[in-house]
Amino acid sequence: MAGRSIQIAGTNAERTRAHNRRVVLGYLQVKHGAGRAEIARSCGLSTQTVSNLIAELEQDRLVVAAGRRRSARGQPPVQYAFNPQGGAALGFEVRPDALLVALTDLAGALLWDAQRPLASSDPHSVVAVMTELSQAAAARSSAPVLGAGLVLPGPFGVEGLSMAGATVLSGWDGLDSASALAEAALGLPVIVEKDATAAAIGEVMRGSAKGLDSFCYLYFGAGIGLGVIAQGQPLRGAFGNAGEVGHVVVVPGGRPCDCGNLGCLEQYASRVALRRHLATRGLLAPDMPPGLGQTDTVALRLLAEGDPDLDAWMTEAARLLAPVIGTLENLFDPEAVVLGGALPDALLDGLIARLDLPQGSVSRRTGRTRPRVLRGVSGRMTGALGGAALVIHDTVTPRLDSAP
Ligand SMILES: [Zn+2]
């Protein structure tokens, strides 16, 4: 978004302290125990600074003393460890038809989740449901909730385009206004992120992208979004809209899309496209609620029955997806492309099995240790878990834009 431009930060004691705190926590999260001198040496901080930070982090229960390590001479140093149970993180995913919430500890382990249907995706009514779920989550958490990640489908602030449609939230004009609205209602710090990017960060924390530094995440929400993690950092674009891959034209002159293009990927390979297809077959009752959960249920049943029409739909969707994946590989040189989100695992696996990936790709090389395409493992809660992961990421990882 325009407000999040990169600035040269001035020296500011509070800013420096917050940054150093993240550096120390980030180090202990990876290191599983270290003494003060080691932390100081490894993080480039003075021992006094580390001692002050450790005292503060111990008080906040984010760090615990974990005994002494054997040492060749002298008094062995006290070991300090990151305490994932010292805090909790909330993640909300707003879909056009549902609100999903996940409560996790600071290691990303799920403590509680819930889902509510949404009659309207108007921000004020969504925030009212969020407030109720936030209170329910706080009541279930023995540790303080440090913040909430709010995950929305993009694009944001594109009022110049006629983007209103089944895959877009109406009324959510920008990330900044959404975050201000949610912070006021929840009384918590709120980080807003696009669903595909949040899902990608969540998948690094606890899923198929663990250990990956550069990868692409194709997110099947209602439409199709793309999250790109490059050298460990999400790629957002100038206005937070990088990755609108659902509106890449794959069939020139093809089906009209809500965005104004003809033949967008989203019109062929998304959950909304699947729903439309099943509806034309009369498999979805006309009076059913507008949610996509029914679509998933019907499609899974057809898949289990070996329905030839569903098979043909998936084959066509995979045929159009494959060159898009090849393009992503050539553009971003990822370690892998992950397919995940709300589309059920069996359908994602079916799509992946049908992909005939292009030969002409930088990702096609000998000595690969993992497949070019992976399936996400967080299932329908991917977005909400990704939201919680944003809070954890913000708590323990030094951000590039917060460097003193
Ligand atoms: Zn489109």
Boltz pocket constraint, residues with backbone or C-beta under 6 A from the ligand:
constraints:
  - pocket:
      binder: B
      contacts: [[A, 246], [A, 247], [A, 248], [A, 257], [A, 258], [A, 259], [A, 260], [A, 261], [A, 264], [A, 266]]
      max_distance: 6.0
